Amino acid sequence: MKQAIADLKWFLINRKYAFIVHLEDKPCDNYAIWVDKWVDNTNKTMKIFTGGSNHTIYDEDSMGATLNILARAWHDEYHYLADLDFSYRSEMKVQELQWHELKRANLTDEAELLFLIDMVGQTTYYQKTDKFLNRQRYTVDLWFSEYKSKYGTNLKGLNFEIIRQRIKDIVWNF
């Protein structure tokens, strides 16, 4: 899994972002307000919530919190550029768009899978419990191990919906 995290780190650092990031310590969970107050399309700036950036899949890296914020910036760009709100269905669409970008970057299947388990897993967990993960890194490690033991890490020939459903089943039975 260390190599998968290193691959995601490389991707997040080298990716071209559409907006300049400004950090915000309070979340915004209303899409219309977020678009109106957090995104400045004229100046190409976007506020990114910094909370909960510890204990993520990037923790073992010295840049852990920064990597998590870059991952959020990437994710939020898709919300804005594709005009996808914060509903579960839109979250899944954003994650699918991100996965396709990862595939184009030619990362390993394990890196793609770790990303999907982290993102789809957290979104599904929130849908199930109405809470965010407290021990994100620990829980994602467990989900990743279970996925790997059931299905392996080869994603060739699989579409997003198949992978999403497998992750959802693991989270719902967790």
BANU-375793 format. One record per residue: residue in one letter; x, y, z of N, C-alpha, C in turn. Coordinates in steps of 0.1 Angstrom, whole numbers, plus 5000, padded with zeros to 4 digits. Each point is the difference from the previous one (the first is absolute). Last residue first. Example, Ala and Ser with C-alpha at 12.3 -4.5 7.8 and 13.67 -1.06 7.14 Angstrom:
% BANU-375793
resn | n.c1 | n.c2 | n.c3 | ca.c1 | ca.c2 | ca.c3 | c.c1 | c.c2 | c.c3
s | 5128 | 4978 | 5071 | 5009 | 5011 | 5000 | 4992 | 5011 | 5008
a | 5003 | 4943 | 4999 | 4991 | 5012 | 5000 | 5009 | 5012 | 5000
***
This chain:
% BANU-375793
resn | n.c1 | n.c2 | n.c3 | ca.c1 | ca.c2 | ca.c3 | c.c1 | c.c2 | c.c3
f | 4803 | 4963 | 5072 | 5011 | 5003 | 5009 | 4995 | 5001 | 5014
n | 4976 | 4994 | 4957 | 5002 | 4988 | 5008 | 5011 | 5002 | 5011
w | 4991 | 5034 | 4968 | 4987 | 4997 | 5006 | 5000 | 4988 | 5009
v | 5039 | 5012 | 4975 | 4997 | 5010 | 5010 | 4987 | 4997 | 5007
i | 5012 | 4972 | 4964 | 5010 | 4998 | 5011 | 4997 | 5010 | 5011
d | 4975 | 5003 | 4961 | 4996 | 4988 | 5007 | 5010 | 4998 | 5012
k | 5009 | 5036 | 4970 | 4988 | 5002 | 5008 | 4996 | 4988 | 5008
i | 5035 | 4996 | 4970 | 5004 | 5008 | 5012 | 4988 | 5002 | 5009
r | 4992 | 4978 | 4959 | 5008 | 4992 | 5009 | 5004 | 5007 | 5013
q | 4978 | 5024 | 4966 | 4990 | 4991 | 5007 | 5008 | 4991 | 5009
r | 5025 | 5030 | 4973 | 4992 | 5007 | 5010 | 4991 | 4991 | 5008
i | 5024 | 4982 | 4963 | 5009 | 5003 | 5012 | 4992 | 5007 | 5011
i | 4976 | 4992 | 4960 | 5004 | 4988 | 5007 | 5008 | 5002 | 5012
e | 4990 | 5038 | 4974 | 4988 | 4995 | 5007 | 5003 | 4986 | 5007
f | 5032 | 5021 | 4971 | 4999 | 5007 | 5013 | 4989 | 4994 | 5008
n | 5021 | 4967 | 4965 | 4996 | 5014 | 4999 | 4998 | 5005 | 5014
l | 5034 | 4961 | 4979 | 4989 | 5003 | 5009 | 4996 | 5015 | 4998
g | 5037 | 4977 | 4977 | 4987 | 4995 | 4995 | 4989 | 5003 | 5009
k | 5046 | 5002 | 5023 | 4999 | 4999 | 4985 | 4986 | 4994 | 4997
l | 5022 | 5007 | 5044 | 4988 | 5007 | 4996 | 4997 | 5000 | 4985
n | 5028 | 4973 | 5043 | 4999 | 5002 | 4986 | 4987 | 5006 | 4996
t | 5014 | 4985 | 5044 | 5002 | 5014 | 4997 | 5000 | 5003 | 4985
g | 4974 | 4960 | 5034 | 5013 | 5004 | 4994 | 5001 | 5015 | 4997
y | 4962 | 4975 | 5021 | 5000 | 5003 | 4986 | 5013 | 5002 | 4994
k | 4991 | 4989 | 5048 | 4988 | 4995 | 4992 | 5002 | 5000 | 4985
s | 5034 | 5017 | 5030 | 4998 | 4986 | 5003 | 4988 | 4994 | 4992
k | 5008 | 5047 | 4998 | 5012 | 4992 | 4993 | 4998 | 4985 | 5002
y | 4969 | 5029 | 5022 | 4998 | 5000 | 4985 | 5011 | 4992 | 4994
e | 5005 | 5006 | 5046 | 4989 | 4991 | 4997 | 4997 | 5000 | 4985
s | 5033 | 5029 | 5015 | 5004 | 4986 | 5002 | 4989 | 4990 | 4997
f | 4991 | 5046 | 4999 | 5009 | 4997 | 4989 | 5004 | 4985 | 5001
w | 4974 | 5019 | 5035 | 4992 | 4998 | 4988 | 5009 | 4995 | 4988
l | 5022 | 5011 | 5040 | 4992 | 4988 | 5002 | 4992 | 4997 | 4987
d | 5024 | 5040 | 5001 | 5010 | 4989 | 5000 | 4992 | 4987 | 5001
v | 4976 | 5039 | 5006 | 5003 | 4998 | 4986 | 5010 | 4989 | 4998
t | 4991 | 5013 | 5045 | 4988 | 4994 | 4993 | 5002 | 4997 | 4985
y | 5034 | 5022 | 5025 | 4998 | 4987 | 5005 | 4989 | 4993 | 4993
r | 5007 | 5045 | 4990 | 5011 | 4992 | 4995 | 4998 | 4986 | 5004
q | 4968 | 5031 | 5017 | 5000 | 4998 | 4986 | 5011 | 4991 | 4995
r | 4975 | 5011 | 5044 | 5013 | 4994 | 4998 | 5001 | 4996 | 4986
n | 4961 | 5022 | 5012 | 5009 | 5006 | 5010 | 5014 | 4995 | 4997
l | 4957 | 5008 | 4964 | 5009 | 4990 | 5007 | 5009 | 5007 | 5010
f | 4952 | 5021 | 4989 | 5013 | 4998 | 4994 | 5008 | 4990 | 5007
k | 4945 | 5001 | 4998 | 5012 | 5004 | 5008 | 5012 | 4999 | 4991
d | 4954 | 4983 | 4992 | 4999 | 5015 | 5001 | 5011 | 5006 | 5009
t | 4993 | 4953 | 4983 | 5000 | 5003 | 5014 | 4997 | 5015 | 5003
k | 5000 | 4979 | 4955 | 4995 | 4989 | 5009 | 4998 | 5006 | 5014
q | 5020 | 5027 | 4966 | 4986 | 4997 | 4997 | 4994 | 4991 | 5009
y | 5045 | 5008 | 5005 | 4992 | 5012 | 5004 | 4986 | 4998 | 4997
y | 5029 | 4967 | 4985 | 5000 | 5000 | 5015 | 4991 | 5011 | 5005
t | 5010 | 4999 | 4954 | 4990 | 4990 | 5004 | 4998 | 4999 | 5015
t | 5034 | 5029 | 4984 | 4987 | 5005 | 4996 | 4988 | 4990 | 5004
q | 5045 | 4987 | 5007 | 4996 | 5011 | 5009 | 4987 | 5005 | 4997
g | 5018 | 4967 | 4971 | 4997 | 4995 | 5013 | 4996 | 5010 | 5010
v | 5013 | 5012 | 4956 | 4987 | 4994 | 5000 | 4997 | 4994 | 5014
m | 5042 | 5020 | 4997 | 4990 | 5010 | 4996 | 4986 | 4993 | 5001
d | 5039 | 4973 | 5009 | 5000 | 5012 | 5009 | 4987 | 5008 | 4997
i | 5008 | 4965 | 4971 | 4996 | 4995 | 5014 | 4999 | 5011 | 5010
l | 5017 | 5010 | 4957 | 4986 | 4997 | 5000 | 4995 | 4995 | 5013
f | 5047 | 5008 | 4995 | 4992 | 5013 | 4999 | 4985 | 4997 | 5001
l | 5028 | 4963 | 4999 | 5001 | 5007 | 5012 | 4992 | 5013 | 5000
l | 5003 | 4977 | 4959 | 4991 | 4993 | 5010 | 5001 | 5006 | 5014
e | 5030 | 5016 | 4966 | 4986 | 5003 | 4997 | 4990 | 4994 | 5010
a | 5045 | 4988 | 5005 | 4998 | 5014 | 5003 | 4985 | 5005 | 4997
e | 5013 | 4956 | 4988 | 4999 | 5001 | 5014 | 4998 | 5015 | 5005
d | 5007 | 4990 | 4954 | 4987 | 4996 | 5004 | 4998 | 5001 | 5015
t | 5037 | 5032 | 4978 | 4997 | 4986 | 5002 | 4986 | 4997 | 5004
l | 5009 | 5042 | 4969 | 5005 | 4996 | 5013 | 4997 | 4985 | 5002
n | 4993 | 5034 | 4961 | 5007 | 4987 | 5000 | 5006 | 4996 | 5014
a | 4971 | 5038 | 4983 | 5014 | 5003 | 5005 | 5008 | 4987 | 5001
r | 4954 | 4999 | 4987 | 5008 | 5006 | 4989 | 5014 | 5003 | 5005
k | 4971 | 4982 | 5032 | 5002 | 4990 | 4989 | 5009 | 5006 | 4989
l | 4984 | 5029 | 5033 | 5010 | 4992 | 5006 | 5004 | 4989 | 4989
e | 4963 | 5026 | 4990 | 5012 | 5008 | 4999 | 5012 | 4992 | 5006
h | 4958 | 4981 | 5004 | 5004 | 5000 | 4986 | 5013 | 5009 | 4998
w | 4981 | 4999 | 5043 | 5006 | 4987 | 4997 | 5005 | 5000 | 4985
q | 4976 | 5037 | 5015 | 5013 | 5000 | 5005 | 5007 | 4987 | 4997
l | 4955 | 5004 | 4989 | 5008 | 5009 | 4991 | 5015 | 5000 | 5005
e | 4969 | 4976 | 5027 | 5002 | 4993 | 4987 | 5009 | 5009 | 4991
q | 4987 | 5019 | 5040 | 5010 | 4990 | 5002 | 5003 | 4992 | 4988
v | 4965 | 5032 | 4999 | 5013 | 5006 | 5001 | 5011 | 4990 | 5002
k | 4957 | 4983 | 5000 | 5003 | 5005 | 4986 | 5014 | 5007 | 5001
m | 4981 | 4987 | 5040 | 5004 | 4988 | 4993 | 5005 | 5004 | 4986
e | 4981 | 5033 | 5027 | 5013 | 4996 | 5005 | 5006 | 4988 | 4992
s | 4956 | 5014 | 4991 | 5010 | 5009 | 4994 | 5014 | 4997 | 5005
r | 4964 | 4976 | 5019 | 5001 | 4996 | 4985 | 5011 | 5009 | 4994
y | 4989 | 5009 | 5045 | 5007 | 4987 | 4999 | 5002 | 4997 | 4985
s | 4995 | 5052 | 5010 | 4992 | 4988 | 5002 | 5009 | 4987 | 4999
f | 5011 | 5049 | 4994 | 5006 | 4992 | 5010 | 4992 | 4987 | 5003
d | 5002 | 5026 | 4950 | 4998 | 5004 | 5014 | 5006 | 4990 | 5010
l | 5014 | 5014 | 4948 | 4995 | 4989 | 5008 | 4999 | 5004 | 5015
d | 5018 | 5021 | 4955 | 4988 | 5004 | 5007 | 4993 | 4989 | 5007
a | 5044 | 5001 | 4977 | 4989 | 4992 | 4995 | 4986 | 5003 | 5006
l | 5039 | 5024 | 5014 | 5001 | 5000 | 4985 | 4989 | 4992 | 4994
y | 5004 | 5002 | 5048 | 4997 | 5013 | 4994 | 4999 | 4999 | 4985
h | 5012 | 4962 | 5025 | 4986 | 5004 | 5004 | 4996 | 5013 | 4992
y | 5044 | 4984 | 4995 | 4990 | 4993 | 4992 | 4986 | 5004 | 5004
e | 5035 | 5019 | 5025 | 5000 | 5005 | 4986 | 4990 | 4992 | 4991
d | 5008 | 4985 | 5044 | 4991 | 5011 | 4999 | 5000 | 5007 | 4987
h | 5030 | 4964 | 5008 | 4986 | 4995 | 5001 | 4990 | 5012 | 4998
w | 5046 | 5010 | 5003 | 4997 | 4993 | 4987 | 4985 | 4995 | 5000
a | 5016 | 5019 | 5039 | 4999 | 5011 | 4990 | 4997 | 4993 | 4987
r | 5007 | 4972 | 5036 | 4987 | 5007 | 5001 | 4999 | 5010 | 4989
a | 5041 | 4978 | 5003 | 4989 | 4990 | 4996 | 4987 | 5007 | 5001
l | 5035 | 5024 | 5017 | 5001 | 5000 | 4985 | 4990 | 4990 | 4995
i | 5004 | 5002 | 5046 | 4994 | 5012 | 4995 | 5000 | 5001 | 4985
n | 5021 | 4964 | 5021 | 4986 | 4998 | 5002 | 4993 | 5013 | 4995
l | 5047 | 5000 | 5000 | 4995 | 4991 | 4990 | 4985 | 4999 | 5001
t | 5021 | 5024 | 5034 | 5000 | 5008 | 4987 | 4995 | 4991 | 4989
a | 5005 | 4980 | 5042 | 4989 | 5010 | 5000 | 4999 | 5007 | 4987
g | 5037 | 4970 | 5004 | 4987 | 4994 | 5001 | 4988 | 5009 | 5000
m | 5052 | 5000 | 4995 | 4991 | 5010 | 4994 | 4985 | 4996 | 5001
s | 5037 | 4972 | 5015 | 5002 | 5013 | 5007 | 4990 | 5011 | 4995
d | 4986 | 4948 | 4998 | 5009 | 5009 | 4993 | 5001 | 5013 | 5008
e | 4972 | 4965 | 5014 | 5013 | 4995 | 5001 | 5010 | 5010 | 4993
d | 4951 | 5006 | 4997 | 5007 | 5003 | 5013 | 5014 | 4997 | 5001
y | 4963 | 4996 | 4965 | 5013 | 5006 | 4997 | 5008 | 5003 | 5013
i | 4954 | 4983 | 4998 | 5009 | 4990 | 4994 | 5014 | 5005 | 4998
t | 4976 | 5024 | 5040 | 4995 | 4996 | 4986 | 5009 | 4989 | 4994
h | 5001 | 5029 | 5043 | 4995 | 4986 | 5001 | 4994 | 4995 | 4986
n | 5000 | 5052 | 5004 | 5009 | 4991 | 5007 | 4994 | 4986 | 5000
s | 4977 | 5038 | 4982 | 5011 | 4996 | 4991 | 5011 | 4992 | 5007
g | 4957 | 5023 | 5015 | 5000 | 4985 | 4998 | 5011 | 4996 | 4991
g | 4988 | 5051 | 4994 | 4997 | 4991 | 5012 | 5000 | 4985 | 4996
t | 5005 | 5040 | 4970 | 5012 | 4993 | 5005 | 4997 | 4990 | 5011
f | 4974 | 5024 | 4955 | 4999 | 4997 | 5014 | 5012 | 4992 | 5004
i | 4998 | 5035 | 4958 | 5000 | 4986 | 5004 | 5000 | 4998 | 5015
k | 4990 | 5040 | 4958 | 5002 | 4997 | 5014 | 4999 | 4984 | 5002
m | 5014 | 5028 | 4954 | 4990 | 4992 | 5006 | 5004 | 4997 | 5015
t | 5010 | 5032 | 4950 | 5004 | 4996 | 5014 | 4988 | 4992 | 5005
k | 5007 | 5026 | 4956 | 5004 | 4986 | 5001 | 5005 | 4996 | 5014
n | 4980 | 5043 | 4983 | 5013 | 4999 | 5004 | 5006 | 4986 | 5001
t | 4955 | 5005 | 4985 | 5007 | 5011 | 4994 | 5015 | 5000 | 5003
n | 4969 | 4971 | 5022 | 5004 | 4995 | 4986 | 5008 | 5011 | 4993
d | 4991 | 4987 | 5051 | 5001 | 5012 | 4993 | 5006 | 4997 | 4986
v | 4975 | 4974 | 5045 | 5007 | 4999 | 4987 | 5000 | 5013 | 4993
w | 4980 | 4993 | 5043 | 5013 | 4993 | 5001 | 5007 | 5000 | 4987
k | 4955 | 5019 | 5007 | 5009 | 5007 | 5010 | 5014 | 4994 | 5000
d | 4963 | 4985 | 4970 | 4999 | 5014 | 5001 | 5011 | 5007 | 5008
v | 4996 | 4952 | 4996 | 5003 | 5006 | 4987 | 5000 | 5015 | 5001
w | 4987 | 4978 | 5039 | 5014 | 4997 | 4997 | 5004 | 5006 | 4986
i | 4955 | 5002 | 5014 | 5009 | 5009 | 5007 | 5014 | 4998 | 4997
a | 4971 | 4970 | 4981 | 4997 | 5013 | 4995 | 5009 | 5011 | 5007
y | 5001 | 4954 | 5016 | 5007 | 5002 | 4987 | 4998 | 5014 | 4995
n | 5003 | 4984 | 5051 | 4990 | 5004 | 4991 | 5006 | 5004 | 4986
d | 5025 | 4988 | 5041 | 4993 | 4988 | 4995 | 4988 | 5004 | 4991
c | 5050 | 5019 | 5022 | 4987 | 5005 | 4993 | 4993 | 4987 | 4994
p | 5040 | 5010 | 5043 | 4995 | 4993 | 4988 | 4988 | 5008 | 4994
k | 5045 | 5020 | 5026 | 4986 | 4996 | 5003 | 4994 | 4994 | 4987
d | 5045 | 5017 | 5002 | 4999 | 4991 | 5011 | 4985 | 4996 | 5004
e | 5030 | 5014 | 4953 | 4989 | 5004 | 5008 | 4998 | 4990 | 5011
l | 5038 | 5017 | 4958 | 4996 | 4991 | 5010 | 4989 | 5006 | 5009
h | 5013 | 5005 | 4946 | 5001 | 5008 | 5012 | 4994 | 4991 | 5011
v | 5021 | 4992 | 4947 | 4993 | 4996 | 5012 | 5002 | 5010 | 5011
i | 4997 | 5002 | 4944 | 5009 | 5002 | 5011 | 4993 | 4997 | 5013
f | 4986 | 4976 | 4952 | 4998 | 5011 | 5010 | 5012 | 5001 | 5009
a | 4996 | 4966 | 4967 | 4993 | 5011 | 4993 | 4999 | 5012 | 5008
y | 5040 | 4961 | 5000 | 4988 | 5004 | 5007 | 4994 | 5012 | 4993
k | 5036 | 4958 | 4988 | 4997 | 5014 | 4997 | 4986 | 5003 | 5006
r | 5036 | 4961 | 5018 | 4988 | 5003 | 4992 | 4999 | 5015 | 4998
n | 5034 | 4977 | 5027 | 5003 | 5003 | 4986 | 4988 | 5004 | 4992
i | 4998 | 4986 | 5047 | 5010 | 5011 | 4999 | 5001 | 5005 | 4985
l | 4972 | 4963 | 5009 | 4994 | 5012 | 5006 | 5010 | 5012 | 4999
f | 5015 | 4956 | 4985 | 4989 | 5006 | 4992 | 4995 | 5013 | 5005
w | 5032 | 4976 | 5025 | 5006 | 5006 | 4988 | 4989 | 5006 | 4991
k | 4985 | 4978 | 5038 | 5008 | 5012 | 5004 | 5005 | 5007 | 4987
l | 4981 | 4958 | 4996 | 4989 | 5010 | 5001 | 5007 | 5013 | 5004
d | 5028 | 4963 | 4998 | 4995 | 5003 | 4987 | 4990 | 5011 | 5000
a | 5017 | 4984 | 5041 | 5010 | 5007 | 4993 | 4995 | 5004 | 4986
i | 4973 | 4972 | 5024 | 4999 | 5013 | 5006 | 5011 | 5009 | 4993
a | 5000 | 4955 | 4988 | 4987 | 5006 | 4996 | 4999 | 5015 | 5005
q | 5036 | 4973 | 5015 | 5002 | 5005 | 4987 | 4988 | 5006 | 4994
k | 4997 | 4982 | 5043 | 5009 | 5012 | 5000 | 5002 | 5005 | 4986
m | 4976 | 4959 | 5009 | 4992 | 5012 | 5000 | 5009 | 5013 | 5000
***
